[in-house]
């Protein structure tokens, strides 16, 4: 039985579900590059975590039939790391730096200068040497484009902006992945997983894996909604996919309107963690709103969801 989630990774734009704007942009750019016998334009891939930026970068390599050299911004610690990455790429190959906002500013500067001149200037002893670079395509992935130096952003000819997925798109992704891995599932399972995935394929596929884990632990071969229920209970997820932290956040606001620092104190967490990790989905889902002075409060939908969770007996780890 297939078990590796990466075995079913797409290798063509035709296999991509969702992200229609990104896919359409890439089709045009790829067709133009093939017609003109030139490399693909450099691109900036922007969007929240888990929406498929790394996957698209890999697919671009497959579409071009070239090697894709990947690195994380935070893994580039010195000039030698950056130079090795750039020098290792051949003509028309792809260099993908994910989480490029973590790349130190001095290396961002070196990167756009290298793109401009298509060469590196390195020091050897007491002299400097110029090393030419191949005509590779640079792809930069980030969750925060404004943490990049503007000159580097401006040199990216393509801006690929990733959006959250609809439940229908997530249902297709889960269904396709289960079939590719030869996992038998109830027809009603993928939509329920999609409902809990918060618009993010990575979360949907992780939950599918958790359901399959429960299924196999019980010695069964077909993944059912009962396995989903048990997987969610193990991770303390409610029917919107909210985990313990989000649930505690909602319960804290049930006591009344509060400022972020007050809620953070109640939960014993840094304000940055709440504002960058916990709040985005709650705000996007319309469960929480902020007023002009920055105070947080539950919406009617937030109060209804909290009441429903309490009625269904969703238990947090400390309860």
Phi and psi in degrees as GROMACS dihedral restraints (atoms count N, CA, C in turn):
[ dihedral_restraints ]
;  ai    aj    ak    al  type     phi  dphi    fc
    3     4     5     6     1   -63.4    20    10
    4     5     6     7     1   142.8    20    10
    6     7     8     9     1  -137.0    20    10
    7     8     9    10     1   -17.7    20    10
    9    10    11    12     1   -83.6    20    10
   10    11    12    13     1   119.9    20    10
   12    13    14    15     1   -61.9    20    10
   13    14    15    16     1   -25.8    20    10
   15    16    17    18     1   -78.5    20    10
   16    17    18    19     1   -12.8    20    10
   18    19    20    21     1   -61.4    20    10
   19    20    21    22     1   -24.8    20    10
   21    22    23    24     1  -105.5    20    10
   22    23    24    25     1    17.4    20    10
   24    25    26    27     1   -64.4    20    10
   25    26    27    28     1   139.1    20    10
   27    28    29    30     1   -68.2    20    10
   28    29    30    31     1   151.0    20    10
   30    31    32    33     1  -123.7    20    10
   31    32    33    34     1     7.0    20    10
   33    34    35    36     1  -148.3    20    10
   34    35    36    37     1   152.7    20    10
   36    37    38    39     1   -62.0    20    10
   37    38    39    40     1   -26.2    20    10
   39    40    41    42     1   -65.9    20    10
   40    41    42    43     1   -18.6    20    10
   42    43    44    45     1   -92.9    20    10
   43    44    45    46     1    -6.6    20    10
   45    46    47    48     1   -79.9    20    10
   46    47    48    49     1   127.3    20    10
   48    49    50    51     1   -98.8    20    10
   49    50    51    52     1   131.7    20    10
   51    52    53    54     1    79.9    20    10
   52    53    54    55     1  -171.0    20    10
   54    55    56    57     1    51.4    20    10
   55    56    57    58     1    46.7    20    10
   57    58    59    60     1   -58.9    20    10
   58    59    60    61     1   -41.9    20    10
   60    61    62    63     1   -62.2    20    10
   61    62    63    64     1   -44.3    20    10
   63    64    65    66     1   -62.9    20    10
   64    65    66    67     1   -46.8    20    10
   66    67    68    69     1   -63.0    20    10
   67    68    69    70     1   -42.5    20    10
   69    70    71    72     1   -63.4    20    10
   70    71    72    73     1   -42.2    20    10
   72    73    74    75     1   -60.4    20    10
   73    74    75    76     1   -43.2    20    10
   75    76    77    78     1   -68.7    20    10
   76    77    78    79     1   -37.2    20    10
   78    79    80    81     1   -59.8    20    10
   79    80    81    82     1   -45.4    20    10
   81    82    83    84     1   -63.6    20    10
   82    83    84    85     1   -46.6    20    10
   84    85    86    87     1   -63.5    20    10
   85    86    87    88     1   -41.3    20    10
   87    88    89    90     1   -67.0    20    10
   88    89    90    91     1   -43.1    20    10
   90    91    92    93     1   -61.7    20    10
   91    92    93    94     1   -41.6    20    10
   93    94    95    96     1   -64.6    20    10
   94    95    96    97     1   -41.5    20    10
   96    97    98    99     1   -64.5    20    10
   97    98    99   100     1   -41.2    20    10
   99   100   101   102     1   -66.1    20    10
  100   101   102   103     1   -42.6    20    10
  102   103   104   105     1   -62.5    20    10
  103   104   105   106     1   -38.3    20    10
  105   106   107   108     1   -92.7    20    10
  106   107   108   109     1     0.5    20    10
  108   109   110   111     1    54.7    20    10
  109   110   111   112     1    45.7    20    10
  111   112   113   114     1  -131.9    20    10
  112   113   114   115     1   172.8    20    10
  114   115   116   117     1   -70.8    20    10
  115   116   117   118     1   158.3    20    10
  117   118   119   120     1   -69.1    20    10
  118   119   120   121     1   144.0    20    10
  120   121   122   123     1   -61.5    20    10
  121   122   123   124     1   146.9    20    10
  123   124   125   126     1   -62.7    20    10
  124   125   126   127     1   147.6    20    10
  126   127   128   129     1  -140.4    20    10
  127   128   129   130     1   147.7    20    10
  129   130   131   132     1  -109.3    20    10
  130   131   132   133     1   121.1    20    10
  132   133   134   135     1  -103.0    20    10
  133   134   135   136     1   114.9    20    10
  135   136   137   138     1  -120.5    20    10
  136   137   138   139     1   134.8    20    10
  138   139   140   141     1   162.9    20    10
  139   140   141   142     1   164.8    20    10
  141   142   143   144     1   -60.3    20    10
  142   143   144   145     1   164.0    20    10
  144   145   146   147     1   -62.7    20    10
  145   146   147   148     1   148.9    20    10
  147   148   149   150     1    84.2    20    10
  148   149   150   151     1     8.6    20    10
  150   151   152   153     1   -98.0    20    10
  151   152   153   154     1     2.3    20    10
  153   154   155   156     1   104.6    20    10
  154   155   156   157     1    20.1    20    10
  156   157   158   159     1   -64.1    20    10
  157   158   159   160     1   -45.3    20    10
  159   160   161   162     1   -65.1    20    10
  160   161   162   163     1   -37.4    20    10
  162   163   164   165     1   -63.8    20    10
  163   164   165   166     1   -44.2    20    10
  165   166   167   168     1   -63.0    20    10
  166   167   168   169     1   -40.5    20    10
  168   169   170   171     1   -59.7    20    10
  169   170   171   172     1   -42.2    20    10
  171   172   173   174     1   -65.0    20    10
  172   173   174   175     1   -41.7    20    10
  174   175   176   177     1   -63.5    20    10
  175   176   177   178     1   -37.8    20    10
  177   178   179   180     1   -58.8    20    10
  178   179   180   181     1   -42.5    20    10
  180   181   182   183     1   -59.9    20    10
  181   182   183   184     1   -42.6    20    10
  183   184   185   186     1   -64.7    20    10
  184   185   186   187     1   -43.3    20    10
  186   187   188   189     1   -62.3    20    10
  187   188   189   190     1   -35.7    20    10
  189   190   191   192     1   -85.5    20    10
  190   191   192   193     1   -10.3    20    10
  192   193   194   195     1    58.7    20    10
  193   194   195   196     1    43.3    20    10
  195   196   197   198     1  -132.3    20    10
  196   197   198   199     1   168.6    20    10
  198   199   200   201     1   -76.1    20    10
  199   200   201   202     1   141.1    20    10
  201   202   203   204     1  -109.9    20    10
  202   203   204   205     1   115.3    20    10
  204   205   206   207     1   -92.3    20    10
  205   206   207   208     1   118.9    20    10
  207   208   209   210     1  -113.7    20    10
  208   209   210   211     1   145.8    20    10
  210   211   212   213     1  -154.3    20    10
  211   212   213   214     1   155.1    20    10
  213   214   215   216     1   -95.9    20    10
  214   215   216   217     1   143.1    20    10
  216   217   218   219     1   -55.3    20    10
  217   218   219   220     1   -41.5    20    10
  219   220   221   222     1   -74.9    20    10
  220   221   222   223     1   -11.9    20    10
  222   223   224   225     1   -85.0    20    10
  223   224   225   226     1   -10.9    20    10
  225   226   227   228     1   -90.2    20    10
  226   227   228   229     1    99.0    20    10
  228   229   230   231     1   -96.7    20    10
  229   230   231   232     1   -20.7    20    10
  231   232   233   234     1  -149.0    20    10
  232   233   234   235     1   170.4    20    10
  234   235   236   237     1   -60.2    20    10
  235   236   237   238     1   -33.8    20    10
  237   238   239   240     1   -63.8    20    10
  238   239   240   241     1   -36.2    20    10
  240   241   242   243     1   -63.3    20    10
  241   242   243   244     1   -46.9    20    10
  243   244   245   246     1   -65.5    20    10
  244   245   246   247     1   -43.8    20    10
  246   247   248   249     1   -61.8    20    10
  247   248   249   250     1   -41.1    20    10
  249   250   251   252     1   -63.9    20    10
  250   251   252   253     1   -39.3    20    10
  252   253   254   255     1   -63.4    20    10
  253   254   255   256     1   -46.9    20    10
  255   256   257   258     1   -71.4    20    10
  256   257   258   259     1   -38.7    20    10
  258   259   260   261     1   -73.6    20    10
  259   260   261   262     1   -21.4    20    10
  261   262   263   264     1   -78.3    20    10
  262   263   264   265     1   -11.0    20    10
  264   265   266   267     1   -89.5    20    10
  265   266   267   268     1   135.8    20    10
  267   268   269   270     1   -93.9    20    10
  268   269   270   271     1  -179.3    20    10
  270   271   272   273     1   -59.5    20    10
  271   272   273   274     1   128.6    20    10
  273   274   275   276     1    64.8    20    10
  274   275   276   277     1     8.1    20    10
  276   277   278   279     1   -76.9    20    10
  277   278   279   280     1   175.8    20    10
  279   280   281   282     1  -115.1    20    10
  280   281   282   283     1   133.4    20    10
  282   283   284   285     1  -114.6    20    10
  283   284   285   286     1   120.0    20    10
  285   286   287   288     1  -117.1    20    10
  286   287   288   289     1   117.8    20    10
  288   289   290   291     1  -108.7    20    10
  289   290   291   292     1   108.1    20    10
  291   292   293   294     1   -87.8    20    10
  292   293   294   295     1   154.9    20    10
  294   295   296   297     1    51.4    20    10
  295   296   297   298     1    46.1    20    10
  297   298   299   300     1   -66.4    20    10
  298   299   300   301     1   -18.0    20    10
  300   301   302   303     1   -64.5    20    10
  301   302   303   304     1   -17.2    20    10
  303   304   305   306     1   -84.5    20    10
  304   305   306   307     1    -6.5    20    10
  306   307   308   309     1   -73.5    20    10
  307   308   309   310     1   125.2    20    10
  309   310   311   312     1   -53.0    20    10
  310   311   312   313     1   145.8    20    10
  312   313   314   315     1   -56.9    20    10
  313   314   315   316     1   -35.7    20    10
  315   316   317   318     1   -64.0    20    10
  316   317   318   319     1   -33.6    20    10
  318   319   320   321     1   -80.6    20    10
  319   320   321   322     1   -28.9    20    10
  321   322   323   324     1   -62.6    20    10
  322   323   324   325     1   -41.0    20    10
  324   325   326   327     1   -63.3    20    10
  325   326   327   328     1   -46.5    20    10
  327   328   329   330     1   -60.9    20    10
  328   329   330   331     1   -33.7    20    10
  330   331   332   333     1   -67.9    20    10
  331   332   333   334     1   -47.8    20    10
  333   334   335   336     1   -73.3    20    10
  334   335   336   337     1   -27.1    20    10
  336   337   338   339     1   -67.9    20    10
  337   338   339   340     1   -38.8    20    10
  339   340   341   342     1   -65.6    20    10
  340   341   342   343     1   -36.2    20    10
  342   343   344   345     1   -66.4    20    10
  343   344   345   346     1   -41.4    20    10
  345   346   347   348     1   -62.2    20    10
  346   347   348   349     1   -46.1    20    10
  348   349   350   351     1   -95.8    20    10
  349   350   351   352     1   -11.9    20    10
  351   352   353   354     1    52.9    20    10
  352   353   354   355     1    40.1    20    10
  354   355   356   357     1  -160.0    20    10
  355   356   357   358     1   157.9    20    10
  357   358   359   360     1  -109.7    20    10
  358   359   360   361     1   144.2    20    10
  360   361   362   363     1  -111.1    20    10
  361   362   363   364     1   113.9    20    10
  363   364   365   366     1  -121.0    20    10
  364   365   366   367     1   152.9    20    10
  366   367   368   369     1   -95.3    20    10
  367   368   369   370     1   131.8    20    10
  369   370   371   372     1  -127.7    20    10
  370   371   372   373     1   103.5    20    10
  372   373   374   375     1    69.6    20    10
  373   374   375   376     1  -122.1    20    10
  375   376   377   378     1  -101.5    20    10
  376   377   378   379     1     5.7    20    10
  378   379   380   381     1  -124.1    20    10
  379   380   381   382     1   166.5    20    10
  381   382   383   384     1  -110.7    20    10
  382   383   384   385     1   145.2    20    10
  384   385   386   387     1  -125.1    20    10
  385   386   387   388     1   144.8    20    10
  387   388   389   390     1  -104.5    20    10
  388   389   390   391     1   127.3    20    10
  390   391   392   393     1  -119.3    20    10
  391   392   393   394     1   121.3    20    10
  393   394   395   396     1   -69.6    20    10
  394   395   396   397     1   148.9    20    10
  396   397   398   399     1  -107.0    20    10
  397   398   399   400     1   148.1    20    10
  399   400   401   402     1   -70.6    20    10
  400   401   402   403     1   164.1    20    10
  402   403   404   405     1   -84.1    20    10
  403   404   405   406     1    67.0    20    10
  405   406   407   408     1   -85.1    20    10
  406   407   408   409     1   167.7    20    10
  408   409   410   411     1  -100.6    20    10
  409   410   411   412     1   129.7    20    10
  411   412   413   414     1  -100.9    20    10
  412   413   414   415     1   125.2    20    10
  414   415   416   417     1  -114.9    20    10
  415   416   417   418     1   130.0    20    10
  417   418   419   420     1  -118.8    20    10
  418   419   420   421     1   124.1    20    10
  420   421   422   423     1  -106.6    20    10
  421   422   423   424     1   136.2    20    10
  423   424   425   426     1  -155.0    20    10
  424   425   426   427     1   151.7    20    10
  426   427   428   429     1   -94.8    20    10
  427   428   429   430     1   -10.0    20    10
  429   430   431   432     1  -145.3    20    10
  430   431   432   433     1    93.2    20    10
  432   433   434   435     1   -64.3    20    10
  433   434   435   436     1   -25.5    20    10
  435   436   437   438     1   -82.8    20    10
  436   437   438   439     1     0.8    20    10
  438   439   440   441     1   -86.0    20    10
  439   440   441   442     1    -5.4    20    10
  441   442   443   444     1   -90.7    20    10
  442   443   444   445     1   150.2    20    10
  444   445   446   447     1   -63.2    20    10
  445   446   447   448     1   137.9    20    10
  447   448   449   450     1   -58.4    20    10
  448   449   450   451     1   -41.0    20    10
  450   451   452   453     1   -58.4    20    10
  451   452   453   454     1   -33.5    20    10
  453   454   455   456     1   -72.3    20    10
  454   455   456   457     1   -43.2    20    10
  456   457   458   459     1   -59.5    20    10
  457   458   459   460     1   -42.5    20    10
  459   460   461   462     1   -65.5    20    10
  460   461   462   463     1   -22.7    20    10
  462   463   464   465     1   -84.3    20    10
  463   464   465   466     1    -6.9    20    10
  465   466   467   468     1   -85.2    20    10
  466   467   468   469     1   112.2    20    10
  468   469   470   471     1   -75.9    20    10
  469   470   471   472     1   -23.2    20    10
  471   472   473   474     1  -113.2    20    10
  472   473   474   475     1   133.3    20    10
  474   475   476   477     1  -113.6    20    10
  475   476   477   478     1   110.3    20    10
  477   478   479   480     1  -105.9    20    10
  478   479   480   481     1   106.1    20    10
  480   481   482   483     1  -102.1    20    10
  481   482   483   484     1   117.9    20    10
  483   484   485   486     1   -90.1    20    10
  484   485   486   487     1   137.2    20    10
  486   487   488   489     1  -113.6    20    10
  487   488   489   490     1   160.7    20    10
  489   490   491   492     1   -66.3    20    10
  490   491   492   493     1   151.4    20    10
  492   493   494   495     1   -87.8    20    10
  493   494   495   496     1   152.9    20    10
  495   496   497   498     1   -80.7    20    10
  496   497   498   499     1   163.9    20    10
  498   499   500   501     1   -62.4    20    10
  499   500   501   502     1   -35.9    20    10
  501   502   503   504     1   -63.7    20    10
  502   503   504   505     1   -41.5    20    10
  504   505   506   507     1   -65.9    20    10
  505   506   507   508     1   -41.6    20    10
  507   508   509   510     1   -66.0    20    10
  508   509   510   511     1   -36.1    20    10
  510   511   512   513     1   -61.1    20    10
  511   512   513   514     1   -43.0    20    10
  513   514   515   516     1   -63.9    20    10
  514   515   516   517     1   -41.8    20    10
  516   517   518   519     1   -62.7    20    10
  517   518   519   520     1   -46.0    20    10
  519   520   521   522     1   -64.7    20    10
  520   521   522   523     1   -42.7    20    10
  522   523   524   525     1   -62.1    20    10
  523   524   525   526     1   -46.3    20    10
  525   526   527   528     1   -63.4    20    10
  526   527   528   529     1   -41.7    20    10
  528   529   530   531     1   -66.8    20    10
  529   530   531   532     1   -40.8    20    10
  531   532   533   534     1   -62.7    20    10
  532   533   534   535     1   -41.3    20    10
  534   535   536   537     1   -66.8    20    10
  535   536   537   538     1   -41.9    20    10
  537   538   539   540     1   -63.2    20    10
  538   539   540   541     1   -33.8    20    10
  540   541   542   543     1   -89.5    20    10
  541   542   543   544     1     0.7    20    10
  543   544   545   546     1    61.0    20    10
  544   545   546   547     1    41.5    20    10
  546   547   548   549     1  -100.6    20    10
  547   548   549   550     1   120.5    20    10
  549   550   551   552     1   -73.0    20    10
  550   551   552   553     1   130.9    20    10
  552   553   554   555     1  -137.8    20    10
  553   554   555   556     1   153.3    20    10
  555   556   557   558     1   -65.2    20    10
  556   557   558   559     1   144.4    20    10
  558   559   560   561     1   -61.4    20    10
  559   560   561   562     1   -28.9    20    10
  561   562   563   564     1   -81.0    20    10
  562   563   564   565     1    -7.5    20    10
  564   565   566   567     1   -72.5    20    10
  565   566   567   568     1   -50.8    20    10
  567   568   569   570     1   -54.7    20    10
  568   569   570   571     1   -43.8    20    10
  570   571   572   573     1   -62.1    20    10
  571   572   573   574     1   -34.9    20    10
  573   574   575   576     1   -71.2    20    10
  574   575   576   577     1   -35.4    20    10
  576   577   578   579     1   -66.3    20    10
  577   578   579   580     1   -44.3    20    10
  579   580   581   582     1   -58.6    20    10
  580   581   582   583     1   -38.7    20    10
  582   583   584   585     1   -61.3    20    10
  583   584   585   586     1   -27.7    20    10
  585   586   587   588     1   -99.9    20    10
  586   587   588   589     1     2.5    20    10
  588   589   590   591     1   -93.8    20    10
  589   590   591   592     1    -2.6    20    10
  591   592   593   594     1    56.6    20    10
  592   593   594   595     1    36.1    20    10
  594   595   596   597     1    74.5    20    10
  595   596   597   598     1    14.2    20    10
  597   598   599   600     1  -124.7    20    10
  598   599   600   601     1   115.0    20    10
  600   601   602   603     1   -55.5    20    10
  601   602   603   604     1   -38.6    20    10
  603   604   605   606     1   -59.0    20    10
  604   605   606   607     1   -41.0    20    10
  606   607   608   609     1   -70.1    20    10
  607   608   609   610     1   -38.4    20    10
  609   610   611   612     1   -62.3    20    10
  610   611   612   613     1   -45.4    20    10
  612   613   614   615     1   -71.2    20    10
  613   614   615   616     1   -33.1    20    10
  615   616   617   618     1   -65.2    20    10
  616   617   618   619     1   -39.9    20    10
  618   619   620   621     1   -69.8    20    10
  619   620   621   622     1   -36.5    20    10
  621   622   623   624     1   -59.5    20    10
  622   623   624   625     1   -43.5    20    10
  624   625   626   627     1   -62.2    20    10
  625   626   627   628     1   -40.2    20    10
  627   628   629   630     1   -64.9    20    10
  628   629   630   631     1   -39.7    20    10
  630   631   632   633     1   -63.0    20    10
  631   632   633   634     1   -43.7    20    10
  633   634   635   636     1   -64.7    20    10
  634   635   636   637     1   -36.1    20    10
  636   637   638   639     1   -62.7    20    10
  637   638   639   640     1   -44.1    20    10
  639   640   641   642     1   -63.8    20    10
  640   641   642   643     1   -43.5    20    10
  642   643   644   645     1   -56.3    20    10
  643   644   645   646     1   -49.9    20    10
  645   646   647   648     1   -71.3    20    10
  646   647   648   649     1   -32.5    20    10
  648   649   650   651     1   -63.3    20    10
  649   650   651   652     1   -28.1    20    10
  651   652   653   654     1   -93.0    20    10
  652   653   654   655     1     5.9    20    10
  654   655   656   657     1    74.7    20    10
  655   656   657   658     1    20.5    20    10
  657   658   659   660     1  -105.8    20    10
  658   659   660   661     1   163.2    20    10
  660   661   662   663     1  -114.3    20    10
  661   662   663   664     1   -17.8    20    10
  663   664   665   666     1  -108.6    20    10
  664   665   666   667     1   125.8    20    10
  666   667   668   669     1   -82.7    20    10
  667   668   669   670     1   126.7    20    10
  669   670   671   672     1  -119.3    20    10
  670   671   672   673     1   173.6    20    10
  672   673   674   675     1   -66.0    20    10
  673   674   675   676     1   -25.7    20    10
  675   676   677   678     1   -65.9    20    10
  676   677   678   679     1   -36.7    20    10
  678   679   680   681     1   -66.5    20    10
  679   680   681   682     1   -36.7    20    10
  681   682   683   684     1   -62.9    20    10
  682   683   684   685     1   -45.0    20    10
  684   685   686   687     1   -59.0    20    10
  685   686   687   688     1   -43.6    20    10
  687   688   689   690     1   -68.5    20    10
  688   689   690   691     1   -38.9    20    10
  690   691   692   693     1   -63.7    20    10
  691   692   693   694     1   -41.8    20    10
  693   694   695   696     1   -66.0    20    10
  694   695   696   697     1   -37.6    20    10
  696   697   698   699     1   -64.5    20    10
  697   698   699   700     1   -39.0    20    10
  699   700   701   702     1   -62.6    20    10
  700   701   702   703     1   -37.3    20    10
  702   703   704   705     1   -98.5    20    10
  703   704   705   706     1     3.0    20    10
  705   706   707   708     1    58.1    20    10
  706   707   708   709     1    44.8    20    10
  708   709   710   711     1   -98.1    20    10
  709   710   711   712     1   139.9    20    10
  711   712   713   714     1   -93.1    20    10
  712   713   714   715     1  -170.8    20    10
  714   715   716   717     1   -76.0    20    10
  715   716   717   718     1    -2.6    20    10
  717   718   719   720     1  -105.0    20    10
  718   719   720   721     1     2.0    20    10
  720   721   722   723     1    83.5    20    10
  721   722   723   724     1    13.0    20    10
  723   724   725   726     1   -75.7    20    10
  724   725   726   727     1   131.4    20    10
  726   727   728   729     1   -89.5    20    10
  727   728   729   730     1  -176.4    20    10
  729   730   731   732     1   -55.2    20    10
  730   731   732   733     1   -40.0    20    10
  732   733   734   735     1   -65.6    20    10
  733   734   735   736     1   -46.6    20    10
  735   736   737   738     1   -63.9    20    10
  736   737   738   739     1   -38.2    20    10
  738   739   740   741     1   -66.4    20    10
  739   740   741   742     1   -41.2    20    10
  741   742   743   744     1   -65.0    20    10
  742   743   744   745     1   -37.0    20    10
  744   745   746   747     1   -60.5    20    10
  745   746   747   748     1   -46.9    20    10
  747   748   749   750     1   -62.9    20    10
  748   749   750   751     1   -39.8    20    10
  750   751   752   753     1   -68.3    20    10
  751   752   753   754     1   -32.8    20    10
  753   754   755   756     1   -65.9    20    10
  754   755   756   757     1   -39.4    20    10
  756   757   758   759     1   -75.3    20    10
  757   758   759   760     1   -16.4    20    10
  759   760   761   762     1   -64.0    20    10
  760   761   762   763     1   -20.9    20    10
  762   763   764   765     1   -80.9    20    10
  763   764   765   766     1    -8.9    20    10
  765   766   767   768     1   138.0    20    10
  766   767   768   769     1   169.6    20    10
  768   769   770   771     1   -60.0    20    10
  769   770   771   772     1   135.7    20    10
  771   772   773   774     1  -142.9    20    10
  772   773   774   775     1   156.5    20    10
  774   775   776   777     1   -82.8    20    10
  775   776   777   778     1   159.9    20    10
  777   778   779   780     1   -59.0    20    10
  778   779   780   781     1   -42.7    20    10
  780   781   782   783     1   -65.8    20    10
  781   782   783   784     1   -30.2    20    10
  783   784   785   786     1   -69.9    20    10
  784   785   786   787     1   -45.1    20    10
  786   787   788   789     1   -62.8    20    10
  787   788   789   790     1   -41.8    20    10
  789   790   791   792     1   -60.1    20    10
  790   791   792   793     1   -40.4    20    10
  792   793   794   795     1   -65.6    20    10
  793   794   795   796     1   -40.0    20    10
  795   796   797   798     1   -63.6    20    10
  796   797   798   799     1   -36.0    20    10
  798   799   800   801     1   -92.8    20    10
  799   800   801   802     1    -9.6    20    10
  801   802   803   804     1    69.6    20    10
  802   803   804   805     1    36.7    20    10
  804   805   806   807     1  -129.2    20    10
  805   806   807   808     1   156.3    20    10
  807   808   809   810     1   -65.1    20    10
  808   809   810   811     1   146.7    20    10
  810   811   812   813     1   -61.9    20    10
  811   812   813   814     1   -33.8    20    10
  813   814   815   816     1   -63.5    20    10
  814   815   816   817     1   -38.0    20    10
  816   817   818   819     1   -61.9    20    10
  817   818   819   820     1   -43.9    20    10
  819   820   821   822     1   -66.7    20    10
  820   821   822   823     1   -43.4    20    10
  822   823   824   825     1   -73.2    20    10
  823   824   825   826     1   -30.3    20    10
  825   826   827   828     1  -102.3    20    10
  826   827   828   829     1   -22.6    20    10
  828   829   830   831     1  -110.7    20    10
  829   830   831   832     1   -47.1    20    10
  831   832   833   834     1   -86.1    20    10
  832   833   834   835     1   -45.0    20    10
  834   835   836   837     1   -74.3    20    10
  835   836   837   838     1   -35.5    20    10
  837   838   839   840     1   -51.4    20    10
  838   839   840   841     1   -47.6    20    10
  840   841   842   843     1   -70.2    20    10
  841   842   843   844     1   -38.7    20    10
  843   844   845   846     1   -62.0    20    10
  844   845   846   847     1   -38.0    20    10
  846   847   848   849     1   -70.8    20    10
  847   848   849   850     1   -43.6    20    10
  849   850   851   852     1   -65.2    20    10
  850   851   852   853     1   -34.0    20    10
  852   853   854   855     1   -81.7    20    10
  853   854   855   856     1    -4.4    20    10
  855   856   857   858     1    75.9    20    10
  856   857   858   859     1    21.6    20    10
  858   859   860   861     1   -87.6    20    10
  859   860   861   862     1   -24.5    20    10
  861   862   863   864     1  -136.0    20    10
  862   863   864   865     1   146.8    20    10
  864   865   866   867     1  -131.5    20    10
  865   866   867   868     1   158.8    20    10
  867   868   869   870     1  -115.4    20    10
  868   869   870   871     1   136.4    20    10
  870   871   872   873     1   -88.5    20    10
  871   872   873   874     1  -178.5    20    10
  873   874   875   876     1   -62.3    20    10
  874   875   876   877     1   -25.3    20    10
  876   877   878   879     1   -93.7    20    10
  877   878   879   880     1     5.3    20    10
  879   880   881   882     1    88.5    20    10
  880   881   882   883     1     5.7    20    10
  882   883   884   885     1   -78.8    20    10
  883   884   885   886     1   143.3    20    10
  885   886   887   888     1  -100.1    20    10
  886   887   888   889     1   145.1    20    10
  888   889   890   891     1  -152.3    20    10
  889   890   891   892     1   155.3    20    10
  891   892   893   894     1   -74.5    20    10
  892   893   894   895     1   143.1    20    10
  894   895   896   897     1   -86.0    20    10
  895   896   897   898     1   176.5    20    10
  897   898   899   900     1   -60.5    20    10
  898   899   900   901     1   -39.5    20    10
  900   901   902   903     1   -64.4    20    10
  901   902   903   904     1   -37.7    20    10
  903   904   905   906     1   -65.4    20    10
  904   905   906   907     1   -41.5    20    10
  906   907   908   909     1   -67.1    20    10
  907   908   909   910     1   -39.0    20    10
  909   910   911   912     1   -64.7    20    10
  910   911   912   913     1   -43.0    20    10
  912   913   914   915     1   -64.8    20    10
  913   914   915   916     1   -41.6    20    10
  915   916   917   918     1   -63.6    20    10
  916   917   918   919     1   -42.6    20    10
  918   919   920   921     1   -63.6    20    10
  919   920   921   922     1   -40.9    20    10
  921   922   923   924     1   -64.3    20    10
  922   923   924   925     1   -42.1    20    10
  924   925   926   927     1   -62.4    20    10
  925   926   927   928     1   -39.8    20    10
  927   928   929   930     1   -66.7    20    10
  928   929   930   931     1   -39.5    20    10
  930   931   932   933     1   -65.4    20    10
  931   932   933   934     1   -36.3    20    10
  933   934   935   936     1   -82.6    20    10
  934   935   936   937     1    -4.2    20    10
  936   937   938   939     1    73.8    20    10
  937   938   939   940     1    34.9    20    10
  939   940   941   942     1   -65.3    20    10
  940   941   942   943     1   118.4    20    10
  942   943   944   945     1  -101.0    20    10
  943   944   945   946     1   131.6    20    10
  945   946   947   948     1   -86.1    20    10
  946   947   948   949     1   158.0    20    10
  948   949   950   951     1   -54.1    20    10
  949   950   951   952     1   -32.7    20    10
  951   952   953   954     1   -87.0    20    10
  952   953   954   955     1    -4.1    20    10
